[in-house]
Amino acid sequence: MSTPNPTLPSLGLPSKRLKKTVLVSHSQSGFYPFQAVTGGAVGVAAIVAVEPTACPAANADPKPYVKLPILLIYGDFIEQSVPWAAHHAACKAFAASVNDAGGHVDIVETTQLGMHGNSHMLTQDRNNLQIADVVTNWISRNVP
């Protein structure tokens, strides 16, 4: 018998108590906020996924995400890596699916903002305060 992953219910606990939580993830943990939402987490106000390795499938039911603002943020060099280019394409397809269903998923690529040279570790790069500003400004605009 396998033990269930305690991360998913644990992510939902603060959201339920606070009633307005932004779940932020990075890389391999990128999928957890999405799973928490589909698992019934209450009180999630938004998801911010920093270079997630996975997003829900584009052909999955978009309904859990339609009323939830979502930010997917990426640094440079994504398209130069075959695995990362595939992750990026899959997340873009997910975003299009949710947006087509009436949702609000923003994809921000730092190069489109004039920021160049960001690694996979955006929050540790030299311009991490600029990255933080992008995320906090997005939250201010999208989370009432």
C-alpha positions in Angstrom: 0.0 0.0 0.0 1.4 3.4 -1.0 1.3 6.5 1.2 -0.6 9.4 -0.4 1.4 12.5 -1.1 0.8 14.9 1.9 1.8 17.9 -0.2 -1.6 18.3 -1.9 -3.9 18.4 1.2 -1.2 20.5 3.0 -1.3 23.1 0.3 -5.0 23.5 0.8 -4.9 24.0 4.5 -3.6 27.6 4.6 -5.9 28.5 1.7 -8.9 27.2 3.6 -7.9 29.1 6.8 -6.9 32.4 5.1 -9.6 32.2 2.5 -7.5 34.1 -0.1 -4.2 32.4 -0.9 -1.9 32.7 -3.9 -0.1 29.4 -4.4 3.4 29.9 -5.9 5.4 27.1 -7.3 8.6 26.5 -9.2 9.8 23.9 -11.6 9.0 20.4 -10.4 6.6 21.6 -7.8 4.8 23.6 -10.5 2.0 21.1 -10.9 1.1 20.9 -7.2 -1.1 24.1 -7.0 -3.1 22.8 -10.0 -3.6 19.4 -8.3 -4.6 21.1 -5.1 -7.3 23.1 -6.9 -8.7 20.1 -8.6 -8.4 18.2 -5.3 -10.9 20.6 -3.8 -8.6 23.2 -2.1 -10.8 26.1 -0.9 -9.7 29.7 -0.7 -7.1 29.7 -3.5 -7.2 33.1 -5.0 -4.5 32.6 -7.8 -1.7 30.4 -9.0 1.8 31.7 -9.9 3.9 29.0 -11.5 7.6 29.9 -12.2 8.9 27.8 -15.0 6.6 24.8 -14.2 7.7 21.4 -15.6 4.1 20.6 -16.1 0.6 22.1 -16.4 -2.7 20.3 -16.6 -3.3 18.8 -20.1 -4.9 21.1 -22.6 -7.7 18.6 -23.2 -8.4 18.3 -19.4 -11.5 20.0 -18.0 -10.7 23.7 -17.8 -13.6 24.5 -15.3 -11.5 24.3 -12.1 -9.3 27.0 -13.5 -11.7 29.4 -15.2 -12.4 31.6 -12.2 -8.8 31.5 -11.0 -6.2 33.9 -12.3 -3.0 32.1 -13.2 0.4 33.4 -14.0 3.0 31.3 -15.8 6.4 33.0 -15.9 9.5 31.9 -17.9 13.1 33.1 -18.2 15.4 32.8 -21.2 16.7 29.7 -23.0 13.4 27.7 -22.8 13.4 26.9 -26.5 17.0 25.8 -26.5 16.3 22.8 -24.4 14.2 20.1 -26.0 12.5 19.0 -22.7 11.8 22.6 -21.6 10.5 23.6 -25.0 8.0 20.7 -24.7 7.0 21.7 -21.1 6.6 25.3 -22.3 4.5 24.3 -25.3 2.2 22.1 -23.2 1.7 24.9 -20.7 0.9 27.3 -23.5 -1.7 24.9 -24.8 -3.2 24.6 -21.3 -3.3 28.4 -21.0 -5.1 28.7 -24.4 -7.6 26.0 -23.3 -8.5 27.8 -20.1 -8.6 31.2 -21.8 -10.8 29.8 -24.5 -13.2 28.6 -21.8 -13.4 32.1 -20.3 -10.5 31.9 -17.8 -7.5 34.1 -17.2 -4.1 32.6 -17.7 -1.2 35.0 -18.4 2.1 33.8 -19.8 5.0 36.2 -19.1 8.3 35.6 -20.7 11.1 37.8 -19.3 12.5 38.4 -22.7 9.3 40.1 -23.8 9.8 42.5 -20.9 13.3 43.3 -22.0 14.9 41.2 -19.4 17.6 38.9 -20.8 19.9 36.3 -19.3 17.5 34.8 -16.8 18.2 31.2 -15.9 15.8 28.6 -14.7 16.2 30.0 -11.2 14.5 33.4 -11.8 14.1 34.1 -8.2 17.8 33.8 -7.6 19.1 35.7 -10.7 20.7 39.1 -10.4 17.4 40.8 -11.4 15.3 38.9 -8.9 13.8 42.1 -7.5 12.5 42.9 -11.0 11.1 39.4 -11.2 9.5 39.9 -7.8 8.0 43.2 -9.0 6.5 41.5 -12.1 4.9 38.8 -9.9 3.6 41.2 -7.2 2.3 43.7 -9.8 0.5 40.8 -11.5 -1.0 39.7 -8.2 -2.1 43.3 -7.4 -3.9 43.6 -10.7 -5.5 40.2 -10.7 -6.3 39.2 -7.1 -9.1 41.3 -5.6 
